[in-house]
Amino acid sequence: MERKTMLIIILVITLVLLGIIAVGESFFDNPDYKKAKELNRMAEKAFAEGDYDKAYEYAEEAKKYTEKADEYASMLVLRNKANTLMYKASKRLEFVKNQGGEKTHPKEYEKARADYKIAQSAYDSEQYERSIEYANLVIESLESIVPKSPLPKYYRVRLIMKRRDCFWRIAEYKFIYDNPWKWTVIYEANKQKLREPDNPNLIFPGQIFLIPSINGEFREGTYDPNKKYIQ
């Protein structure tokens, strides 16, 4: 192949690579990119003047700098992707924690936390592919944890016509224990609040009772009849 033909091919390849880098990442301040552009212009000028040997020399050197710039661009793409996924993973962890996931899904949550630490460590050491891998693991492992309202930790006694609140009926509510026989759990936890501690039948509307967790279920806040509680 003639030197002139090879030079034209090199110039075309270099221009294509430079175009991909510029459009894909827009990092015009990268020194390798700047040097490649400068050498490419010098090669074109020498080529136009008929100095093919010099043009070939400039073009070959421009190609080397372009390849370096392309490697840098690829690194930026990975870094940006890792950064985006790390942000999503951290927000997912925060969301699950706010939903009580530490208690409702302890295994998944702890694994996700461990994976996030690995992802962060990999990112800090510029191992972006590894960071992406573990950030994705965090997101995937917490994906099944859906938003829900935690069960109530407190219950305010209500005045309900034809169905008076009592410990038996409170324990029977699905959002409490779904089992009336558990009424003694509530009574024992709140008996000192009663006007007559030894009389579990004497409770009044407006009294607020603590609802202990008996199976590790996550409880928070006071019962709200407008909320939908999921066990």
Secondary structure, DSSP 8 states (H G I E B T S, - for coil): --HHHHHHHHHHHHHHHHHHHHHHH--TT-HHHHHHHHHHHHHHHHHHTT-HHHHHHHHHHHHHHHHHHHHHHHHHHHHHHHHHHHHHHHHHHHHHHHTTHHHHSHHHHHHHHHHHHHHHHHHHTT-HHHHHHHHHHHHHHHTT----B-B-SEEE----TTS---HHHHHHSTTTTS-GGGHHHHHHHHGGGSSSTT-TT---TT-EEE---SSS--B-SB--TTS-B--
